[in-house]
Amino acid sequence: MIRPFHAGLLSILLHAAMMWFTAGVYHDGSWSALFCTGALRPQPPSLSGENTYLFQNATGYDGQFYHYMAHDPMPRGEMLRYMDHPRVRYRRILVPLSAHLLALGQMRWIDASFFAVLLAGVGAGGYWLSLWFAHRGLPAGLGVCFALLPPVLVAANRATVDAWLAALTVAYLLLYVRQGWRLYVVLLCAALSRETGILLIAGHGLYCLTARRWKDAVTYGSAALPALLWWRYVATQAPHTSAELSGWTYGFPFSGLVGELAFRAGESVSHPLLHVFDTVCLLLTLSILIHIMWRLVRSPKGIFTCHLAGWLILSIVLASLSPALARAYWGSAFSYARSLGPMFLLWGLQPQVNWRLTGGAVSLLSLRILIDIILDSGVRNL
């Protein structure tokens, strides 16, 4: 029988196998290829000795910047000049800083430490999800499914940091009833992992307010303070760029997502089956958002609906992007299924829903990402 510890270990092994597949099969065994560093972007001179794998004719992906941050976790000096949106990237300090500390600041150990931190997040997520299932009388072995969630799959292919927020979301679901300092630490770390981690704190605060637990709302709301202070410090050091939500342009509600669907309907493509699959995934995402709205109307005070309310608002904002921005965000499951991963996770784990149905829906998004990983066609998005 698979126990939670085994589920965590199996999640690590599965994630490591996917990392090895990407590096070993397609990139000559170079694990630095997982950072997806683009040759069209200048590289920091201090890292020239690393012989980092470069993707030709590409600007790269998010992982390259988290790699730079792991070498220098403070937003100052050389690294800022080689990042696309330093203010946005440096807010997501949890994983890069953890890798830097694990390596004891030794440059030659940074890459291995970064991968170790990513694997630790997947192992923790698998362990916590296994506990969550076991507490509900379901097989603990289902916790291994954590390694197949969209943000976790993308992390295995592109060294992104989103898997840790997904893991912390599962930890929250285990701890919110008992409260205590562990819950506080989970919320604090979530906000430092990436900006959307604040939604976990906001959702818990809303839950406390609906339960008239005023003191808890204030106490756990203060878990956002370290992140807010860090963001403020980053803002004083890093330049502002157009990557901020406030700098984006928007249309009517859902106009960006609907426009992307309309664009796909008239697009001529070389892989029609994958094109249809992409359209199905977008329609599925839209259906999930509509279902969340319906659940909010029916039971607005539950723990899951309190959290999904914030994710729904964010999703509507992103679904209303102007056509060019909507194309960049909704054009690939590597983007929207990764960044909205905690929302899909919360939606799939809700009580009083058919878990086979919700799990199957999320699995389709994971399958779309997995196909690109296997075919190595995801590099077109770099």
KEKE-3310 file (N, C-alpha, C; in steps of 0.2 Angstrom, whole numbers, plus 5000, padded with zeros to 4 digits):
npx = (5004:5003:5010:5009:5022:5028:5021:5026:5039:5038:5033:5044:5053:5046:5045:5059:5062:5055:5062:5075:5072:5069:5081:5090:5086:5083:5092:5106:5110:5112:5108:5106:5099:5086:5083:5080:5087:5088:5097:5096:5096:5106:5119:5123:5139:5146:5142:5147:5156:5149:5144:5131:5117:5111:5096:5094:5090:5080:5072:5071:5064:5054:5062:5076:5078:5075:5085:5096:5093:5094:5108:5111:5102:5098:5090:5100:5114:5123:5114:5101:5101:5100:5088:5071:5059:5063:5057:5045:5050:5059:5050:5046:5054:5056:5059:5072:5080:5080:5087:5099:5103:5104:5114:5124:5128:5138:5144:5146:5138:5125:5116:5113:5107:5096:5088:5086:5079:5067:5063:5061:5050:5040:5040:5036:5023:5017:5017:5009:4997:4994:4991:4980:4971:4970:4965:4952:4947:4951:4962:4979:4989:4985:4990:5002:4998:5000:5012:5009:5001:4997:5006:5017:5021:5026:5036:5045:5050:5054:5060:5052:5044:5032:5027:5029:5020:5008:5010:5011:4998:4991:4996:4990:4976:4977:4980:4971:4961:4966:4973:4986:5005:5011:5002:5003:5016:5015:5006:5014:5025:5019:5015:5028:5032:5026:5017:5003:5001:4997:4983:4980:4981:4972:4960:4959:4958:4945:4937:4939:4932:4919:4916:4915:4927:4936:4948:4957:4957:4964:4976:4981:4981:4991:5002:5005:5013:5028:5030:5024:5033:5045:5042:5040:5053:5060:5054:5060:5072:5072:5069:5053:5042:5033:5027:5019:5002:4995:5000:4995:4984:4966:4950:4933:4924:4930:4933:4946:4949:4938:4940:4952:4948:4940:4949:4957:4948:4947:4960:4974:4983:4997:4996:4982:4976:4982:4979:4965:4964:4970:4960:4949:4954:4955:4941:4937:4943:4936:4923:4926:4928:4915:4908:4914:4909:4895:4895:4899:4888:4879:4885:4892:4900:4909:4925:4932:4925:4928:4941:4942:4935:4944:4953:4944:4941:4954:4956:4946:4950:4962:4956:4951:4960:4968:4968:4982:4989:4981:4983:4996:4995:4984:4987:4995:4995:5005:5007:4994:4988:4998:5000:4988:4986:4985:4971:4964:4968:4962:4948:4947:4948:4937:4924:4908:4908:4910:4924:4930:4926:4930:4944:4947:4945:4955:4966:4966:4971:4984:4988:4989:5000:5009:5010:5017:5029:5034:5035:5043:5039:5036:5046:5043:5037:5046)
npy = (4994:5011:5024:5041:5046:5038:5042:5055:5053:5045:5055:5064:5056:5054:5067:5070:5061:5066:5078:5073:5067:5078:5085:5075:5068:5077:5088:5085:5080:5090:5098:5111:5116:5116:5128:5135:5146:5159:5162:5174:5184:5194:5187:5186:5192:5186:5173:5167:5156:5145:5138:5138:5130:5136:5141:5143:5157:5161:5170:5165:5158:5159:5152:5155:5167:5166:5157:5166:5174:5165:5165:5178:5184:5196:5211:5220:5227:5218:5208:5213:5220:5210:5204:5202:5207:5214:5218:5211:5198:5197:5198:5185:5177:5166:5152:5155:5161:5151:5141:5148:5149:5135:5131:5138:5150:5147:5148:5137:5127:5131:5128:5114:5115:5123:5114:5104:5111:5113:5099:5096:5104:5097:5085:5088:5093:5081:5073:5080:5081:5068:5065:5073:5066:5054:5058:5059:5047:5041:5033:5034:5034:5042:5054:5055:5060:5074:5077:5077:5089:5104:5116:5109:5100:5109:5115:5105:5104:5117:5123:5132:5142:5139:5127:5126:5135:5128:5117:5123:5127:5115:5111:5121:5118:5107:5112:5123:5121:5118:5129:5139:5141:5134:5135:5149:5151:5144:5152:5164:5160:5157:5169:5174:5166:5168:5182:5179:5171:5179:5178:5167:5171:5181:5174:5166:5175:5181:5169:5168:5180:5178:5168:5175:5177:5188:5191:5181:5184:5196:5192:5181:5188:5196:5189:5193:5204:5202:5199:5210:5220:5216:5217:5231:5235:5229:5237:5249:5246:5240:5243:5249:5240:5235:5224:5224:5222:5233:5240:5234:5232:5232:5224:5222:5212:5195:5197:5195:5181:5175:5181:5175:5162:5164:5168:5156:5149:5153:5151:5145:5130:5119:5107:5101:5092:5095:5108:5108:5102:5112:5121:5115:5114:5128:5130:5122:5128:5140:5135:5130:5142:5147:5137:5140:5152:5149:5140:5150:5158:5148:5143:5154:5155:5144:5136:5133:5141:5154:5155:5153:5163:5174:5170:5168:5182:5187:5178:5183:5196:5193:5186:5196:5203:5214:5210:5207:5204:5195:5184:5181:5176:5167:5159:5147:5132:5131:5143:5149:5138:5135:5146:5148:5137:5134:5138:5128:5117:5119:5120:5107:5099:5102:5099:5089:5088:5079:5071:5063:5068:5082:5079:5073:5083:5093:5084:5084:5097:5095:5084:5091:5099:5089:5082:5092:5092:5079:5079:5089:5101:5112:5121:5130:5141:5148)
npz = (5000:4996:5005:5012:5013:5003:4992:4990:4988:4976:4968:4967:4960:4948:4943:4942:4932:4921:4920:4917:4905:4896:4896:4893:4882:4872:4873:4873:4885:4894:4908:4911:4900:4905:4910:4900:4892:4881:4866:4859:4869:4879:4889:4907:4911:4922:4923:4912:4912:4915:4904:4900:4892:4877:4868:4852:4841:4849:4863:4875:4891:4907:4917:4915:4921:4934:4937:4936:4947:4957:4958:4962:4973:4977:4972:4963:4955:4942:4937:4935:4923:4914:4914:4909:4915:4928:4940:4942:4941:4953:4963:4965:4975:4983:4978:4971:4981:4991:4984:4983:4996:5000:4992:4999:4994:4985:4969:4960:4965:4963:4952:4954:4966:4964:4956:4965:4975:4967:4965:4979:4981:4973:4979:4992:4988:4983:4994:5003:4996:4996:5009:5011:5003:5009:5022:5018:5016:5004:4992:4997:4987:4977:4978:4971:4959:4959:4953:4940:4938:4929:4932:4938:4928:4919:4926:4927:4914:4911:4922:4930:4944:4948:4954:4967:4973:4970:4978:4991:4991:4993:5005:5013:5012:5020:5033:5036:5045:5057:5060:5068:5069:5058:5048:5046:5041:5029:5022:5022:5015:5002:4997:4994:4985:4972:4965:4964:4975:4985:4984:4991:5004:5005:5002:5013:5023:5019:5021:5035:5039:5034:5043:5055:5062:5067:5073:5069:5055:5054:5060:5052:5040:5041:5037:5024:5025:5025:5011:5005:5010:5004:4991:4990:4993:4981:4971:4973:4969:4956:4939:4932:4921:4906:4910:4921:4928:4928:4918:4907:4893:4891:4886:4884:4897:4897:4883:4878:4879:4872:4860:4857:4855:4844:4835:4833:4827:4814:4810:4800:4801:4804:4811:4813:4823:4835:4836:4837:4849:4857:4856:4863:4876:4879:4879:4889:4900:4900:4903:4916:4923:4922:4929:4942:4945:4946:4957:4967:4968:4973:4985:4994:5005:5008:5011:5000:4990:4994:4992:4978:4973:4972:4963:4952:4949:4945:4934:4926:4923:4916:4906:4899:4892:4880:4862:4857:4869:4874:4865:4868:4881:4882:4871:4873:4883:4891:4897:4902:4909:4918:4926:4931:4939:4953:4954:4946:4954:4966:4962:4957:4969:4976:4988:4987:4973:4958:4958:4949:4937:4938:4940:4928:4919:4923:4920:4906:4902:4908:4899:4887:4889:4892:4880:4872:4878:4876:4862:4861:4856:4863:4863:4854:4859:4866)
capx = (5000:5007:5009:5010:5029:5030:5018:5030:5045:5037:5032:5050:5056:5043:5047:5066:5062:5053:5068:5080:5069:5070:5088:5094:5084:5083:5097:5113:5111:5113:5102:5105:5094:5079:5082:5077:5090:5088:5103:5095:5096:5113:5120:5127:5147:5148:5139:5149:5160:5144:5142:5123:5114:5107:5092:5096:5084:5075:5073:5071:5058:5055:5067:5082:5078:5075:5092:5100:5091:5097:5115:5111:5095:5096:5089:5104:5120:5123:5108:5095:5102:5100:5082:5066:5055:5066:5053:5041:5054:5062:5045:5045:5060:5056:5063:5079:5083:5081:5092:5105:5105:5105:5121:5128:5131:5143:5141:5146:5132:5118:5111:5111:5103:5090:5084:5085:5073:5061:5061:5058:5043:5036:5040:5031:5016:5014:5016:5003:4991:4992:4988:4973:4966:4970:4960:4945:4946:4953:4969:4984:4993:4982:4995:5007:4995:5003:5018:5006:4998:5000:5012:5022:5024:5030:5042:5050:5052:5057:5063:5048:5044:5025:5025:5029:5014:5003:5012:5008:4990:4988:4997:4985:4970:4978:4981:4967:4956:4970:4977:4993:5010:5012:4998:5005:5022:5013:5003:5019:5029:5015:5016:5034:5033:5024:5012:4996:5001:4993:4976:4979:4980:4965:4955:4959:4955:4938:4934:4938:4927:4912:4915:4916:4933:4939:4955:4961:4957:4969:4982:4984:4982:4998:5007:5007:5018:5035:5030:5023:5039:5050:5040:5042:5061:5061:5051:5065:5079:5072:5065:5046:5041:5026:5024:5014:4995:4992:5002:4992:4978:4960:4944:4927:4925:4931:4934:4952:4948:4933:4944:4957:4944:4938:4955:4959:4943:4949:4968:4976:4988:5000:4995:4975:4973:4984:4975:4958:4965:4971:4953:4946:4957:4952:4934:4936:4945:4930:4918:4928:4926:4908:4906:4916:4903:4889:4897:4900:4881:4876:4887:4897:4904:4913:4932:4934:4923:4931:4948:4940:4932:4949:4955:4940:4942:4960:4955:4941:4955:4966:4952:4949:4966:4968:4970:4989:4991:4977:4986:5002:4994:4980:4989:4998:4993:5011:5006:4988:4987:5003:4999:4981:4987:4981:4964:4962:4969:4956:4942:4946:4947:4931:4919:4902:4908:4912:4931:4932:4925:4935:4951:4948:4946:4962:4970:4966:4976:4990:4990:4991:5007:5014:5011:5022:5035:5036:5036:5048:5036:5035:5051:5041:5034:5052)
capy = (5000:5017:5029:5048:5047:5035:5046:5061:5050:5044:5062:5066:5052:5055:5073:5069:5057:5071:5083:5069:5066:5084:5086:5069:5066:5083:5093:5082:5078:5097:5100:5118:5117:5116:5135:5138:5152:5161:5165:5181:5189:5194:5183:5190:5189:5182:5166:5164:5150:5140:5135:5136:5128:5141:5140:5147:5160:5162:5174:5161:5158:5162:5149:5158:5173:5163:5155:5172:5176:5161:5167:5184:5185:5203:5215:5225:5226:5216:5204:5217:5222:5205:5202:5205:5212:5212:5220:5206:5192:5197:5197:5178:5176:5160:5147:5157:5162:5144:5138:5151:5147:5128:5131:5141:5155:5145:5148:5131:5123:5135:5125:5108:5117:5125:5108:5101:5115:5111:5093:5096:5106:5092:5079:5090:5093:5074:5070:5084:5079:5061:5066:5076:5061:5049:5060:5059:5040:5039:5030:5039:5034:5047:5060:5055:5065:5081:5077:5078:5095:5108:5120:5105:5098:5115:5116:5099:5106:5124:5126:5138:5141:5138:5120:5127:5138:5123:5113:5127:5127:5109:5112:5126:5114:5102:5116:5129:5120:5118:5135:5138:5144:5131:5139:5156:5150:5142:5158:5169:5157:5157:5176:5175:5161:5172:5187:5176:5168:5183:5176:5162:5174:5184:5169:5164:5181:5181:5164:5170:5186:5175:5164:5180:5176:5194:5191:5177:5187:5201:5188:5178:5193:5199:5185:5196:5209:5201:5199:5217:5224:5214:5220:5238:5235:5227:5242:5254:5244:5237:5247:5247:5238:5234:5217:5225:5221:5240:5243:5231:5235:5227:5226:5220:5205:5189:5198:5192:5174:5174:5183:5170:5156:5166:5168:5150:5146:5155:5150:5139:5127:5113:5102:5102:5089:5099:5114:5107:5100:5118:5125:5111:5116:5134:5130:5119:5133:5144:5131:5130:5148:5148:5133:5143:5157:5145:5138:5155:5160:5143:5143:5159:5155:5139:5138:5133:5146:5160:5155:5153:5170:5178:5167:5170:5189:5187:5175:5187:5201:5190:5184:5203:5207:5216:5204:5205:5201:5188:5179:5179:5173:5161:5155:5141:5130:5132:5150:5150:5132:5135:5152:5147:5130:5133:5138:5122:5112:5121:5118:5100:5096:5104:5093:5089:5088:5073:5071:5060:5073:5087:5077:5072:5090:5095:5080:5086:5102:5092:5080:5095:5101:5083:5081:5097:5090:5073:5081:5095:5106:5118:5126:5136:5146:5152)
capz = (5000:4995:5010:5010:5011:4997:4986:4990:4985:4969:4964:4965:4955:4942:4941:4940:4926:4916:4919:4913:4898:4893:4896:4890:4875:4867:4874:4874:4893:4897:4912:4911:4895:4908:4911:4893:4891:4874:4863:4857:4874:4881:4895:4912:4910:4928:4922:4906:4914:4917:4898:4900:4886:4874:4863:4846:4838:4855:4869:4881:4895:4913:4921:4914:4925:4941:4937:4937:4954:4962:4958:4965:4975:4979:4965:4962:4951:4936:4935:4933:4916:4909:4915:4905:4919:4935:4946:4942:4943:4959:4968:4966:4977:4987:4976:4970:4987:4994:4980:4985:5003:5000:4989:5003:4990:4981:4962:4957:4967:4962:4947:4957:4972:4961:4954:4972:4978:4963:4967:4985:4981:4970:4984:4997:4986:4982:5001:5006:4993:4998:5016:5010:5000:5015:5027:5016:5015:4997:4992:4997:4981:4972:4979:4965:4953:4960:4949:4934:4937:4924:4934:4940:4922:4916:4930:4925:4907:4910:4928:4933:4951:4950:4957:4974:4975:4970:4984:4997:4991:4996:5012:5016:5013:5026:5039:5038:5051:5064:5061:5071:5066:5052:5043:5045:5037:5023:5019:5021:5009:4996:4995:4992:4979:4967:4967:4965:4982:4990:4984:4996:5011:5004:5002:5020:5026:5017:5025:5042:5039:5034:5049:5060:5066:5066:5075:5064:5049:5055:5062:5046:5035:5042:5033:5018:5026:5022:5004:5003:5011:4999:4984:4990:4992:4974:4967:4974:4966:4949:4935:4930:4914:4904:4912:4927:4926:4928:4912:4901:4890:4892:4883:4888:4901:4893:4876:4876:4879:4867:4854:4855:4852:4837:4830:4832:4822:4807:4809:4796:4805:4801:4815:4815:4829:4841:4836:4840:4856:4861:4857:4868:4882:4881:4880:4895:4905:4900:4907:4923:4926:4923:4935:4948:4946:4948:4964:4971:4969:4977:4992:4994:5012:5009:5011:4993:4986:4996:4988:4971:4971:4970:4957:4947:4948:4942:4928:4922:4921:4911:4900:4896:4889:4873:4857:4856:4875:4875:4861:4871:4887:4881:4865:4875:4889:4895:4900:4907:4914:4923:4931:4935:4941:4960:4954:4944:4959:4971:4959:4956:4975:4980:4990:4984:4966:4955:4958:4943:4932:4939:4939:4921:4916:4924:4916:4899:4902:4909:4894:4882:4891:4891:4872:4869:4881:4873:4855:4861:4852:4867:4862:4849:4864:4869)
cpx = (5004:5005:5010:5018:5031:5027:5023:5037:5044:5036:5039:5053:5053:5045:5055:5067:5060:5059:5073:5078:5070:5077:5092:5093:5085:5089:5104:5115:5113:5107:5101:5100:5087:5078:5080:5080:5090:5094:5102:5095:5103:5113:5124:5135:5149:5146:5142:5153:5155:5143:5135:5121:5110:5102:5092:5089:5078:5077:5073:5064:5060:5061:5074:5083:5078:5082:5097:5099:5094:5105:5116:5104:5093:5095:5093:5110:5118:5117:5102:5095:5101:5093:5076:5062:5058:5062:5048:5045:5056:5057:5044:5052:5061:5061:5070:5083:5084:5087:5099:5108:5107:5112:5126:5132:5136:5141:5141:5141:5125:5114:5109:5106:5096:5085:5082:5079:5067:5059:5058:5051:5038:5035:5035:5024:5013:5013:5010:4997:4989:4989:4981:4968:4965:4965:4953:4943:4947:4960:4974:4989:4991:4987:5000:5004:4997:5008:5015:5001:5001:5006:5018:5025:5028:5036:5047:5053:5056:5059:5059:5047:5036:5023:5025:5023:5008:5004:5009:5001:4987:4990:4992:4978:4971:4978:4976:4962:4960:4973:4984:4999:5012:5008:5000:5011:5020:5010:5009:5024:5025:5015:5022:5036:5032:5018:5005:4996:4997:4986:4975:4978:4973:4960:4954:4956:4947:4934:4934:4933:4920:4911:4915:4922:4938:4947:4960:4962:4963:4976:4985:4985:4989:5004:5009:5012:5025:5035:5029:5029:5044:5048:5041:5049:5063:5059:5056:5071:5078:5067:5058:5046:5034:5023:5019:5007:4993:4994:4999:4986:4972:4954:4938:4928:4925:4932:4941:4952:4944:4937:4949:4954:4942:4944:4957:4954:4944:4956:4969:4983:4991:4999:4987:4973:4975:4980:4968:4959:4966:4964:4949:4948:4955:4945:4933:4938:4939:4924:4919:4926:4919:4905:4908:4911:4897:4890:4897:4892:4878:4878:4893:4902:4908:4921:4935:4932:4926:4938:4947:4938:4938:4952:4951:4940:4948:4959:4951:4946:4959:4962:4950:4954:4965:4970:4977:4991:4988:4981:4993:5001:4990:4982:4993:4996:4999:5011:5000:4987:4992:5002:4993:4981:4983:4974:4961:4963:4963:4949:4941:4946:4941:4927:4912:4902:4911:4920:4934:4931:4930:4942:4952:4949:4953:4967:4971:4971:4983:4993:4992:4998:5011:5015:5017:5029:5038:5038:5042:5046:5035:5040:5049:5038:5040:5053)
cpy = (5006:5022:5036:5049:5044:5039:5052:5059:5049:5050:5064:5062:5053:5062:5073:5066:5062:5076:5079:5068:5072:5086:5081:5068:5071:5088:5090:5081:5084:5099:5107:5120:5118:5124:5139:5145:5154:5164:5172:5186:5189:5191:5187:5187:5185:5175:5163:5158:5144:5135:5133:5135:5134:5139:5145:5151:5161:5167:5171:5161:5160:5159:5152:5164:5171:5160:5161:5174:5172:5162:5174:5186:5192:5207:5221:5223:5223:5212:5208:5219:5217:5201:5205:5210:5210:5213:5214:5199:5192:5197:5190:5175:5169:5155:5149:5158:5155:5141:5141:5149:5140:5127:5135:5147:5153:5144:5141:5126:5125:5130:5118:5110:5119:5119:5104:5104:5113:5104:5092:5099:5101:5086:5081:5090:5086:5071:5074:5082:5072:5061:5068:5070:5056:5051:5060:5052:5038:5037:5035:5040:5039:5054:5061:5060:5072:5082:5078:5084:5099:5112:5115:5102:5103:5116:5111:5101:5112:5127:5132:5137:5140:5132:5122:5130:5133:5118:5116:5127:5121:5109:5116:5122:5109:5106:5121:5127:5120:5124:5134:5141:5141:5134:5146:5155:5148:5148:5163:5166:5158:5164:5178:5171:5165:5177:5184:5172:5172:5181:5170:5165:5178:5180:5166:5169:5182:5175:5165:5176:5183:5171:5169:5179:5182:5194:5187:5180:5192:5197:5185:5183:5196:5195:5188:5201:5208:5202:5207:5222:5222:5217:5227:5239:5234:5233:5248:5253:5242:5242:5245:5245:5237:5228:5218:5225:5228:5243:5239:5234:5230:5229:5224:5213:5199:5190:5195:5185:5172:5176:5178:5164:5158:5166:5161:5146:5147:5154:5144:5136:5121:5107:5103:5098:5093:5105:5114:5105:5107:5122:5121:5113:5123:5134:5127:5124:5138:5141:5131:5136:5149:5143:5136:5148:5154:5143:5144:5158:5155:5143:5147:5159:5149:5141:5138:5139:5153:5161:5156:5160:5175:5176:5168:5177:5190:5184:5180:5193:5199:5188:5190:5207:5209:5210:5202:5201:5195:5183:5177:5175:5166:5157:5148:5139:5130:5138:5149:5144:5132:5140:5151:5140:5129:5134:5131:5117:5113:5119:5111:5096:5098:5098:5094:5090:5081:5074:5068:5064:5079:5085:5075:5078:5093:5091:5081:5092:5099:5088:5085:5097:5095:5081:5086:5095:5084:5075:5086:5100:5112:5123:5132:5142:5150:5159)
cpz = (5000:5001:5008:5008:5005:4991:4985:4986:4977:4965:4962:4960:4948:4939:4938:4933:4920:4915:4915:4906:4893:4891:4892:4883:4870:4867:4876:4881:4897:4902:4913:4905:4899:4910:4905:4892:4883:4872:4861:4863:4877:4888:4900:4911:4916:4927:4915:4907:4915:4910:4898:4893:4883:4868:4857:4843:4843:4860:4875:4885:4902:4918:4921:4919:4933:4942:4939:4945:4959:4963:4962:4967:4977:4972:4965:4957:4944:4933:4933:4926:4911:4910:4911:4909:4926:4941:4947:4944:4950:4965:4970:4969:4981:4985:4974:4976:4991:4991:4982:4992:5004:4997:4993:5000:4986:4974:4959:4959:4966:4958:4951:4963:4969:4959:4960:4975:4974:4965:4974:4985:4978:4975:4990:4995:4985:4989:5004:5003:4994:5005:5015:5007:5006:5020:5025:5014:5008:4997:4992:4991:4976:4973:4974:4959:4954:4955:4941:4933:4932:4926:4936:4933:4919:4919:4928:4918:4906:4917:4931:4940:4953:4954:4965:4977:4975:4976:4990:4997:4994:5003:5016:5017:5019:5033:5041:5044:5057:5065:5064:5066:5059:5046:5041:5040:5030:5019:5017:5015:5002:4993:4992:4986:4972:4969:4968:4972:4987:4990:4989:5003:5010:5005:5009:5024:5025:5021:5032:5043:5039:5040:5056:5065:5064:5067:5071:5057:5049:5056:5055:5040:5035:5039:5027:5019:5024:5015:5002:5004:5006:4993:4984:4989:4984:4970:4968:4970:4958:4945:4933:4923:4913:4906:4918:4924:4924:4921:4906:4899:4890:4887:4887:4892:4896:4885:4874:4875:4873:4860:4852:4852:4845:4832:4828:4827:4815:4805:4805:4800:4802:4805:4818:4821:4835:4842:4839:4847:4860:4862:4862:4875:4884:4882:4887:4901:4906:4904:4914:4926:4927:4928:4941:4950:4949:4955:4969:4972:4973:4984:4993:5000:5013:5009:5004:4989:4988:4993:4980:4968:4969:4964:4951:4945:4943:4935:4923:4919:4915:4905:4896:4893:4882:4868:4857:4863:4876:4871:4864:4877:4886:4875:4867:4882:4894:4899:4905:4911:4919:4928:4934:4938:4948:4959:4951:4949:4964:4968:4958:4963:4979:4982:4987:4976:4964:4954:4951:4937:4932:4937:4931:4917:4916:4920:4909:4898:4903:4903:4888:4883:4890:4884:4870:4872:4878:4866:4855:4857:4856:4866:4857:4853:4867:4866)
residu = (MET:ILE:ARG:PRO:PHE:HIS:ALA:GLY:LEU:LEU:SER:ILE:LEU:LEU:HIS:ALA:ALA:MET:MET:TRP:PHE:THR:ALA:GLY:VAL:TYR:HIS:ASP:GLY:SER:TRP:SER:ALA:LEU:PHE:CYS:THR:GLY:ALA:LEU:ARG:PRO:GLN:PRO:PRO:SER:LEU:SER:GLY:GLU:ASN:THR:TYR:LEU:PHE:GLN:ASN:ALA:THR:GLY:TYR:ASP:GLY:GLN:PHE:TYR:HIS:TYR:MET:ALA:HIS:ASP:PRO:MET:PRO:ARG:GLY:GLU:MET:LEU:ARG:TYR:MET:ASP:HIS:PRO:ARG:VAL:ARG:TYR:ARG:ARG:ILE:LEU:VAL:PRO:LEU:SER:ALA:HIS:LEU:LEU:ALA:LEU:GLY:GLN:MET:ARG:TRP:ILE:ASP:ALA:SER:PHE:PHE:ALA:VAL:LEU:LEU:ALA:GLY:VAL:GLY:ALA:GLY:GLY:TYR:TRP:LEU:SER:LEU:TRP:PHE:ALA:HIS:ARG:GLY:LEU:PRO:ALA:GLY:LEU:GLY:VAL:CYS:PHE:ALA:LEU:LEU:PRO:PRO:VAL:LEU:VAL:ALA:ALA:ASN:ARG:ALA:THR:VAL:ASP:ALA:TRP:LEU:ALA:ALA:LEU:THR:VAL:ALA:TYR:LEU:LEU:LEU:TYR:VAL:ARG:GLN:GLY:TRP:ARG:LEU:TYR:VAL:VAL:LEU:LEU:CYS:ALA:ALA:LEU:SER:ARG:GLU:THR:GLY:ILE:LEU:LEU:ILE:ALA:GLY:HIS:GLY:LEU:TYR:CYS:LEU:THR:ALA:ARG:ARG:TRP:LYS:ASP:ALA:VAL:THR:TYR:GLY:SER:ALA:ALA:LEU:PRO:ALA:LEU:LEU:TRP:TRP:ARG:TYR:VAL:ALA:THR:GLN:ALA:PRO:HIS:THR:SER:ALA:GLU:LEU:SER:GLY:TRP:THR:TYR:GLY:PHE:PRO:PHE:SER:GLY:LEU:VAL:GLY:GLU:LEU:ALA:PHE:ARG:ALA:GLY:GLU:SER:VAL:SER:HIS:PRO:LEU:LEU:HIS:VAL:PHE:ASP:THR:VAL:CYS:LEU:LEU:LEU:THR:LEU:SER:ILE:LEU:ILE:HIS:ILE:MET:TRP:ARG:LEU:VAL:ARG:SER:PRO:LYS:GLY:ILE:PHE:THR:CYS:HIS:LEU:ALA:GLY:TRP:LEU:ILE:LEU:SER:ILE:VAL:LEU:ALA:SER:LEU:SER:PRO:ALA:LEU:ALA:ARG:ALA:TYR:TRP:GLY:SER:ALA:PHE:SER:TYR:ALA:ARG:SER:LEU:GLY:PRO:MET:PHE:LEU:LEU:TRP:GLY:LEU:GLN:PRO:GLN:VAL:ASN:TRP:ARG:LEU:THR:GLY:GLY:ALA:VAL:SER:LEU:LEU:SER:LEU:ARG:ILE:LEU:ILE:ASP:ILE:ILE:LEU:ASP:SER:GLY:VAL:ARG:ASN:LEU)
# end
